[in-house]
C-alpha cells in the first residue's frame, strides 16, 4: 500500500513539474484558447453560468462542462490565463493518475508506474493540459468511464459485474457528453463494443446493465440540454448536434480536411519521447490478441491487450474516417498510448536484451535529433524569429539525445527513462518561461490590448479587420465587430462609435482604403497593428507612430 501511494505521488509530481511552471505566462493562443475563457468571462458578467455567449452572441458549439469549470476557476482565482488553463491541468492530472490505475489493474504495479510516467510527460497530453480548451476534460472523463468499465466488468467473475463501478462508467460518459457532446458516448461505446467483439462475448453487453446505465446517463446529461432547448428552441439542437457534429464529421464544411492517415504522424509525434515504445507495445498487444493454440499467453493479460487494441485502434479508425480533422481530436486515446508504451518498457526490462535496449534508446535519440534540427528550422521560419532562439527552447532534447548512450549500462533503461522525464520537464519550462514570451508575434494581441487597456475599455465597441484573434475580447473586455469588407459597409461600423481597429501590418493600407478615414494613432507589435481612426471632428489629434 505504501509503495502504491509513493508511486502515485511520484507520477503526480512529474506531471506537475511538467505542466505547472509558467502555466499563465504564455498569452492565450488564438483562435481556440481565445474562445473558451472569453465565453466564461461573459457568462460571469451576465450572471448566467448555463447559457454560453461569446461576443454577446450565443455560443453553442460545445456543451457546458468546460465553460462551467472556467467560470468556477475565475470565481476562485480571478480572471487570468493561469485560471483559464487550470481546469485542463486538473483534468490532465486526473487522466495521468487514471492511466496509472488502469495499468496497475490490467498488468500490475510496474506497468502502472511506467504508464503513469509516460502519460505525465508525453508531448501532446502535456501541451493540452496547459491549454484552455475542453479536450483534456473530455479525455479525462472518457478515461473515467472506461476505468469504471474495467473495474466493473473485467474482474475475475465477468458474469457478476460490480454495479457501483458500472455506474461510474455511465456517469463518466454522461459528464463527457456535457463536455464535448456525442463523443462522450461514442468513444467509450466504440471501445467497449469492439472489446466484446474481439473477445467473442457480445452477450457481455447485456451484463453491463445498459438500461439502468441509460437512465443514469439521461439523469446527468439531459437537464442542461432540456434547459437550453426551452430557452432557444430547436435552433440550439440543430446547431450543437447537426452542424457541429454530424456535418463536421461527414463533410468539410468547417475547413479541417485531412487524409485518412492524418493521425498516424500526429500520434507518433504527440507520444514523444515514447513514440517508438508505443509502436513496439502496439505490436506486442496485437500479437497477443491473435489465436494461440498452445495457450501460452496469460488470459488476464490477453484480455487487457484486447481492451487496449479496442481502445487505441477503435478510436483511431473512428477519427481517421472523419472528414474534419484536428490534432487535438485524438487526445482521448492517449491512456491507451501510455499503456501500450509501458507494455514495451516492461518487456525490454524483463528480457534484458542489449539489442532491444539499443534499438529503443538509439531510435529515440535519433527522433530527438531530427526534432531538434527540423523543429528549430521550421518554427523559426513560421514565427519569424532567430533560429538560435528556437534552438535554445528545444535544447532539452539534447538531454534525450545523449540519454541513448546509456544502453550499455546495467541500469540503462532507468537512466534513459529519468533523462527523458527530465528533458520534457526542462523543455516545457524553457518554452513557456523564456522562449514564447520573447516572440513578438505570439505576444502581439495581449501586449497591444493591455498597453492601451484604459482607453480601449472605455470604448463601446472595437473592430477587427482581416484578422480574428478571439483573445482580443478577453484582454480588452469589450465587444468586437468583425468587419468583412466583402459584405459589410464601413459607414455602419462608424455609426456604432468604433474608433479603434486591430488589423495586420499587411492589411493596414487596405484598412485606409476601405474606411476612407486616416489613422490618428498607429501602434505595432509583431505582425499586429492597433489603429485609432480619425474622428468625425476635423480637428483631431496628430498622427503618432
N, C-alpha and C positions, 0 to 999 in steps of 0.2 A: 504493500500500500504506500509506504514512504517513497519507494523508488518511482512509483507511478506518479505521485504528486510532484516529485522533483522533475520528472520528465515533462509534465505539463507546464511547470514553471519555466523550465529551460526553453521550451518551444515558444511560450508567450513572450519571454524576454527577447529571443531572437526576432520575433515578429515586431515587437515594439521598437527595438533598436533599428530595424529596417524602415519602419513606416512613420514613427512619431517625430523624429528630429526634423525641424524646419517644416512641419506639416502646413503651417499657414503662411510661410514666406513666399512661395511662388504665387503669382496672381491667378485668378480664375482663368482657365483655358477655354477660349471660345471655339466652337459655339456651345458644346454640351454643358460644360461647367457653368456657363453663364445663365442657362435657363432655370435650373432647379433651385439654387439658392435665391435667385430673384423672385421666383414664384412663391417660395416660402416667406420671403420678406414681405411681399404684397399681401399674402394671406394673413400674416400677423397684423399688418397695418389695417386691413379691412375688418379684422375681428372674427373672421370666419375661417377656421382651420380645415374645413372639409370641402370647400369649393375652390379648386385651384384656379388662379388667374395669373396671367403674365402680361405686362404692359397694359393692365386694366382690361384685358380680354380673356375669355375662358381658355384654359389650357387643359385639354382632355387626352393628350397623347398617352399619358401614363396614369395609373391609378394613384391612390392617395398615400400609400405607406411611406415612401421616401420623403414626400413633402412634409408629412407629419413629423418624421424623425428630424428633419432640418428645423422645423418650427420649434420643436422641443429643445433642440440644441441651441438655437438662437435665444430662446427664452432663458435658458440656464446660463449660457456663457457669453451672450452678446452676439451681435451680427458681425461676422468676420469670415475670412477664408478658412481659418482654423476650425471654427464651429460648423461651417458648412460641410467640411470634409470629415468631421468626427463620426457621424453615423456610418460612413463607409469603413472607417478604420475599425470601429467596434464590430461591424459585420465581418470584416476580414479576419479579425481576431477570433470571432466565433467560428468562422469557416475553418481556420487553421486548427483549432482545438477539436472541432468535429472530425476533421480529417485524421488527426492522431487517434481519436477514439475509435473511428472506423477501422484504422489499421490494426489497433490492438485487438479489436473484436474479431476481425476477419483472419488475421495472420499471426498475431502475437505481439508482445511488447516491443521487440526490436524493429519490426516493420512499422509499428505505430509511431515510434520515435523518429525514425527516418522520414516517414511520410509527413509528420508534423513539421520537421525542419525544412523539408522541401517546399511545403505549402507556405511556410513563413518567409521564404526567400526567393521563390521563382519570380521572374521578371514581371509577367503580366498581372498576376494576382496582387503583387505589391503595388504596381502602378495604379490599379483601380481601387485599392484600399486607401489610396491617397487622393482620390478624385471624388468630387461632389456630384456623383451620378448614381442611379439606382442599381447598377449591375451587380455590385458586390453584395448588396442586400438581397437581391434575387438569388444569387449563388448560395449565400448562407442558408436561406430558407428552403431552397431546393435540397441542399445537403442535409438540413434538419429533417425534412420529410423522408429522405432515403435512409437516414440514420434510424428514424423510427421504424421504417420497414425492416431494416436489418435486425434490429433488436426484437421486433415483434414477430417477424415471420421467418427468420432464418436461424432460429435457435435449434437446439438438439431435437426437439419434437415439433416438426413443421405442421403436424396435424392439430396441434393445440397452440395456436398463436397467442402471444401475450397481448391482451386487449389494450392496456394503457399505452404501450409503445405504438400500436397501430393508430390509436387516436392522435398521438403526437405526429405520426406521418401525415394524417389528413389535415391536422391543424397547420402543420408546416406548409403544406401545399396551398391551403386557403390564404395564409399570410403572403406566400409567394405570389399568388394571384392578385392580391392587393398591392403588390409591389411593382409588377410589370405585366399584369394581365394574363391571358391564357397560357403563356409559357410556364407559369407557376403550376399548372395542371399537366400540360403536355410533356414537360421534361421528366418529372417523376414517373408519369404513366408510361412513357416510352421505355424507360429503364426497367420498370417492374414487369411490364408485359414481355419485353424481349428476354428478360431473365427467366421467366416461366417458360417461354417458348424454347430457349436454349436448353433448359433443364428437362424439357418434355413433360412438364407438370402444369399444363394450362388450367387444370382443375384447382390449382392453388389460388387462383384469382378469387374463387368463391370463399376461401377460408380467411381472407383478409377483411371480411365484413364490409363489402363495398356499399351496401345500403345504409348502414349506420354511418359509415365514413362520409357518404354523400350528404347526409343530414347534418353532420358536424361541419362539413365544408361550407354548406349554404348558410348555416347559422353564423359563421365567422365572416364569410366573404360577401354575402348578399346585401346586408343592410346599407353599406355605402353606395352600392350601385342602385338600390331602390331609392335612396335619398336623392342621388343625382338625377335619376330619371324623373322623379317627382318635380325637381326644380327646373329641368331643362328639356324634358320630353325625349322623344325618340332620336332627336338630333345627337344627343350625347351618346346613346348606344351605338348609333351608326358610326360616329367618329372613332370611338375607342375600340370597337370590335371589328367593324368592316374596314374603315380607312387605315387604321394604324396596325392592324394585324393581318386580316385576310389579304387585302390589297397589297400591303407591304411584303407579304410572304410570296405571293404569286405573280406580282408584277414589278416593274422597275420604276414605278411612279415616284418613289422617294429618292431616286437617283443614287442608289448604293449598289450597283451591279458588281458581279464578280464571277469568275469561272468556278466550276464545280470543285476544283482542287484549292480554292482560295484559302481555306482554313488550315491546310497542311503546313505551309510555311509559317502561318500565324502562330499555330500551337508550338511548332518546333522552336521558333524564336521566343515565344512567350514563356516556355518552360525553362529557358536558360537560367542557370548553368547546368540544368539537369536534363537537357534535351536528349542526349544520347542514352542516358539511363531510361528515359521514357520509351524510346524506340525499342531498346533491349527488353524492358519489362513488359511492353505490349506483346512482343514476340513470345516471351515466356508464357504469358497468360493465354494467348491464342493457342499455343501448343497444348497446354493442359486441358483446354476445352474439347480437343479432338477425341474421338472414341479411343479408348485404351483397353484392348482385350486382356492384357496382362494385369490390369488394375493396379498399376504401380503408383498411381497418384493418390494422395490422401484425399478423401471425399470432401472433408470440410474445406480444404484448400482449393479443391476443384470448384466447389460452389462459390467460393469467394472470387475465383478467377472469372467464373461465368458472370457474376454481378458486375465486375469491373469491365469486362468486354461489352456487356449490355449498356453500361453507363457511358463509357468512352465512345464506342463506335455508334451506339444508338443516337446519342446527341450529335455526334459529328456528322452522321449521314443526314439527320434532320436539318441541321443548319446549312449543310452543303447543298441541299436541294432547294433552298430558298433563293428567290431571285434578288432579294435585297440582302446585302452582306456588310457587316462591320466587324472589326476585330473584337470588340467587347462582347459580342453576342455569345461567344463560346466560353465565357468565364464559368458557367455552371458545371462544366466537365473537368475543371481543374482539381477537385478532390480525387477523381479517378486518375488524373495525370500524376499527382503526387504519390498515390498508392502504387501505381504501375512502376514509377521510377524507384520507389523504395523496394519494390519486389526485385529489381535489378541489383540494387546495392547489397541487399541481404544475400542474394545468390552469389555475387562476387566475393563477399566476405566469407561465406561458407566454403566455397570451393578453393579459396586461397591460390588461385591460378595467376601467375605473374603475367601471362599473355593477356588474359581478360582484363586484369587491372591496367595494363599498359594501354589496351585498346580504349578503355573507358576514360582514363585520365589524359592520355595523349589526344584523343579525339576532342575532348572538352577544351584542352589547351588550344588546339587548332581553331575551334569555333570561337574562342575568346579572342584569339589573334585576328581572325577575319572581321569580327565585330568591331574591334578597336580600330583597325585600318579603314574598313569601309564606312563605319559609323562616323568617324571623325571627318571624312571627306564629304559624305552626303549631307550630314547635318550642318556642317559649316556652310555648304553651298545653299542649302534651303533656308537657313536662318540668317545668312549674310553676315557671318562673324568670322573672326580669325580661326583657322583650323587648330591653332595651338590651344585656344580656349576650350574647344570641344574635346581635344585630346586630353587636356587636364581633367575634365569632368569624367572621361571614360578611363582614366588611368588606373582605377582599381581593378580593371580587367587584367592588368599585368600580373596582379597577385594570383588570379585564377590561372593565367597562362603559366606562370612559374610553378604553381602547385602541381602541375602534371609531372614535374621532375621527381615527385615523391614516390613514384611507383616502385623503385627498388627497396624502399624502406619497409621494415616489418609492419609498421602501422601506417603504411602509405595511404590506404583508403581513408582512415580517420584524419590524417593530416590534410589530405585533399578536401575532405568534407568541411573541416574547420576553415580552410583557406577560402573555399567558395562562399561560405557563410559570411566571413569577414569581408571578402571582396564585394558582396552585394550590399552589406551594411554601409561600407565606405562609398560605394557607387551612388546610392541614393542620397547620402548625406552631402557629398560634394555637388551633385547635380542640383539638389533643392536649396542648399545653403549658400552656394557660391556661384555656380555657372548660370543657372536660369535667371537669378536677379540681375546679372550683368548684361543680359541680352535685351537690347532696346525694343526689338520687335515684339517680344513677349510681354514686356512691361508697359507698352505704349498706352493702352487704354486706361489702365489703372493710374499711371503717373499723370496723364493729362486730366483725368477726372478729379483726382484728389488735389492736384495743384490748384485747380480752379473751382474747387467744390463750392466755396461760399457763393460765388457768382452763378454757377450752374444751378445750384439748388434753389435759387430764388426765381428761376425761370419757370413758367407754367409747363412748357414743353421744350424738348430738344429735338434735333433731327439728325439722321444719318444719311449719307449719300454714297452709294456704290460700295458700302461696307456694311456688315451686320455682325457686330460684336454684342451679344446679349449682356455681357458683363458691364457694358456702359450704363445700363439701367441700375445694376446693383451698386456700382460705385458712385453714381450721381443721385440715386434715389428719385429720379424723375421719369415721367412718361416720355417715350421717344417715338417720333414719327419716322417711319421707314420710307423715305421718298424714292419712288420709282420713276425715273424720267420718261419711261415709255408709256406710262398710264396716268401719271399724276401731273397736276399743274402747280407750279411753284407759288402762284398767287394764293392758292388755297392754304399752302403751308404758312405763308406770311400772315394770312388773316388770323391764324391761330397764335400769333405772337412769337413765332420762332425766330431767334437771332443766332443761336449757337448751333453749329453743324459739325459733326465728326465725319471725316472722309479720309481718303488715302492720298498720298503725295501724287500718285499718277492721275487721280481724278480731280485734282484741285482746279485745273483750268476748265474742265467740263462743268464744275460747280459754278464758276464765274459766268459761263455762257448760259447755262440753264436758268440760273436765278436772275441774271441781269443786274445783280447787286454787288458792288465792290466789297471786298473784305475790309474790315476795320482793324481786326487783330488776327494774327496767324501764329499758332503755336505747334511746333513739330516735335515728335518723339518717335524714333524708329520709322516705320512706314506709315504712321497715322498722323493726321493733321486736324487740329481743332481750330475752327474758324468762327469768329464773330462777324456777322454781316452788318453792313451799314443800315442804320435805322431809317425810317421814312423821313425823319428830320434831316434836312440837308446839312445842318451844322453839326455833324457828328465828329467824333474824335479822329485823330490822325492814325494812319496805319502803323502798327508796331510789328517788328519781326524779331 
